[in-house]
Amino acid sequence: MESKEEYQGRVASALLKAITDTSLVDIDGTTTAYIRSAEVCDALITALAVIMEGAPQCRTRKGMRAMSEAAGRNLLTMMREMEKLRAETGASAFNARVIYPS
């Protein structure tokens, strides 16, 4: 059986691949991954809610609150780590340009 980290890495890679594949559009004859951040975040939250709701810890309101707060703290920690890594390396997320809607 694979480790927690290996499993998490495989799942994260599969999610990122699915997002990228779903976001492919043709721009002037060039296939580009146009990742619509707000919509992707909403879709990920929907998927997360479906998965978390089924967890035994979430059978009570208190359990749901505790698990969602822990997930929020984990998300913030990961975002800060990624921000720090990008600052140190000069890389950008997905090695791509981010396009913000106007």
N, C-alpha and C positions, 0 to 999 in steps of 0.2 A: 504494500500500500504506500502511495506517495505521501510526502510530508504535507503539512498544512500550507507551507509556503509554496511548494511546488503546485499544489492544487489551485491555490489562490492565483498564482502566476498564470496557469493555463486558462482559468476562467477569465481573468482580466484580459489576456491576449485575445481570447475568443470574442469577448465583448467589443474590444477596440476594433478588431477585424470586421465584425458585423456592422459596427457604426460606420467605419470607413467604406466598406462595400456598399452599404445602403445610401451613402452620401455621394456616390460618384455621379457626376454630371459632365456633360460635354460643354466646354466653353471654347468657342472658336476652333473646333476640331481637336481640342486637347481634353482628355479625360482628367478631371480634377475632383478631389474629394472636397466638397463644399459642406463642411460640418456646421449645421445650424445648432449652435450651442444651447439655446433656450429649449428647443424641441427635444434635443438629445437628453438634456438634464431631466426634463419632465418624463421622458420615456424610461430613463434609468430609475427615477423615483417610483414610477408605477411598477416596474419590475421588482424593485427592492421591497415595496410595500407588499406585493404578492408573496414574495419569499419570506419576508420577516413575519407576516401575519400567521404563517403556518408553523413558525417556530414554537416549541413548547413554552419558552420564556414569555411569549406574547399572549398567553391565554387570559391575562388580566390587563386592565388599563395601566396599572402600576408597572407591570412587566413591559408593556408596549412603550411606555414613556422612558423607562430605563434603557431599553434596547435602542430606541431612536436617539436618545441623548448620547449614548456611547458611540453610535454610528456617526452622529454629527461631529463629535470630538475627533474621531478617527479621520473623518474627511478633512477637517481643518488642519490636523497635523500633517496629513499626506500632501495637501495643497501647499503648505508652508515648506515642506521638504522639497517638493518639485520646484517651487519658486527659487529656493536657495540653490539647488542644483543648476537650474538654468542660469542664474546670476553668475555662478562659478565657472560654468562651461561656455556660456554664450549661446547655448542651444535653445531652440524653441520647442514647444509641445508638438509632437508628431513631426518634428523637423519641417514645419509648414508655417505659412502665413495665416494669421487669424483674421477673418473678415467679420467685422461687427455690423449688425444691421443698423440702418440710420433711423 
